[in-house]
Amino acid sequence: MSATDTLQPLSTPTHAITLTTRDDVPLAASHFAAPSDQFIVVGGATAVPRGFYRRFAEFAQSHGVNVITTDYRGIGESRRGPLRGFEMQYADWSRYDLAAAVAYAAQRGTVWLVGHSLGGHALGQLPNHKAVQAAYFCGTGAGWHGWMPRPERYRAWALWNLVGPVTTRLYGYHPMSKLGMGEDLPMGVYQDWKRWCALPHYFFDDPQARAITDAFAQVRIPIAAMVSTDDLWAPPSSRDAFFKGYRNAALQAIDRSPAQLGVARVGHMGYFRQQVGQQLWPQMLQWLAQQGLRLA
């Protein structure tokens, strides 16, 4: 497989499935089936439904890999009713929801993890992280506005300290969709995310998050942490600040410019858009293949 591979038409099926978490929450998910026992689980970004990752999933599927994508609780087709009054913690998306996808894959084969933003935060929170052979993350950083270039750092500060407090008081949740920033956030997700994004090293700087952060030392698998140099929310400095928490993992930091990926702009969301994927996705699969993933 070369970096010039194009997306191939599919002759293998995609199934809508329902996952059940350890705390008995049903989740809408998709299984992009392939005739192998190799699985990639996609850990999506905050407030991003699983359909956003379909093109990447189809690309990996066309190379003989099963792919699992999931809507976290309260998001996409996993949303059950209104978000006002819906109680959860941000960590639930990792320790329960993504963990359910990993468990589904691990029951059927060997598991690799591909994560976007939050997906990179999730690995250390998975109770079943030892089932994952290696992980490739895109756009994962510490979230602190101080790592962002101007003027994005001012916009991020305003989001957390001006816009967020007003809108959540009005709606009872964070109406991200009305801001053009993805799906709406349950209040618990907003509150945790806001608190951790105020800290230079995210939840690693929060003494109340020790139950989350202490487990990161147990992760020892190979990790690729890739960011685009024009990612305003996860520039290399932010990536480096966060991944210090995976202190015992075999970490490879990868920086790519938009020009290296053959596009004018990547940003925080472009990693899983098809135009960027023509160059990036073969590189991701090649790296995972070096860690043992078998490709057709």
C-alpha positions, 0 to 999 in steps of 0.5 A: 500500500502506498501513499497514492492509494485511492479509496476503493469501492466496497464489496463487503458489508457494513452492519448497524450494531448495538453495544451495551456498556458495563453500566448497561447503556445501549450505544449505536455503532457500526461494524465495517466488516472484513473477512479477517480477525483484525479490528480497528476501533475508532475513538471519535472526538468530542461531540462528533458522531460516528458517521464522520469517520465513515470514509476512513472506516471504509478505507481500512475495510477495503484493506481487509480490516474490520472497523468499529465506530460508535456514537457515545452516549448522548451523541448521534443515534445514542442520544436518548431523549433531551439532554437537559437533566441527562447526567454523566461524566466526560470520562464515561465516554472513555471508560464505558462507551469506547471500552464497550467497542474495544470489548466487542472487537476483542471478543472477535479478534485482535484490536488496534485503536485509531483516535481523534482528539478525545480518542487519544485521551481515552486510551489511558482510561480504558479498563481493557486497554491491554486488549489494544495492540497499538494506537494511532492518534490524530489531533490529540492535545491538552486543550489549554488555550495557552498552547493555541496560537493567537487569536484562537487562544482568545476565542477558546478562552471566550468559549469557556468563560463567556459563551459556555456559562451563559448558554449552559445556564439557558439550555441546561446543556452546551448547545454546540450545534447552535455554535456550529461546533458539532453536536450538543454536549451533556452538562457533565461533559461540558463541566469536566471539559471546561475544568480540564481545558483551564489546565496546561496539562489537562486532567494531569494537572487536576488533583481530583482526577487521580483516579483517571490519570494514575492508570495512564502509567500502565499503558505500555503499547506503541503510540503514534501521536500525529498532529497537523501544524495548522491544528489550532486546537492541538498544535505540537506543543499541546500534543507534547504537553498531554502525551507526557502522561503516557510516560511508559508507552513507546511514543512516536510524535509525528508532525505533518504540514498541510503541504506534506498532506497535499492540501491547503488546510487540515485544521482540527477536523481534517484528519478524517476528511477524504481529501486529507485521507488520500495521503494520511490514511495509507500512512496511518495503516502502514504505521499500524502494520509495522506494529502487527496489523495485517492488511489484505 
